[in-house]
Amino acid sequence: MSEQLILVPTHFELQQLSLDHGRMANAAVEVCGVGAVVAGVRTARLLTQHQPGGVLLLGIAGAIDPALQVGSAYEFDSVACYGVGVSIPK
């Protein structure tokens, strides 16, 4: 079975989700950064490095809408990117 890749935008979110950077059972956990370009480039590198069987992008999304609750899962039909800053993983 192929390794899975779990991506989290920031180290803060990684801590809030109680995940360890590095490895979990059958999964690599990596910080991908924030912003379309930074996250896209970092994710492309991580996909090449890990060649995962699947990818999960996890985050807390707490500032998007007060109706979204931390600790819940949501699926979105579309995504908008406006005013998103840049954060480069350490």
Beta strands, then each sheet from edge to edge (+ up, - down):
strand 1: 4-8
strand 2: 22-24
strand 3: 27-31
strand 4: 54-57
sheet 1: 2+ 3- 1- 4-
end
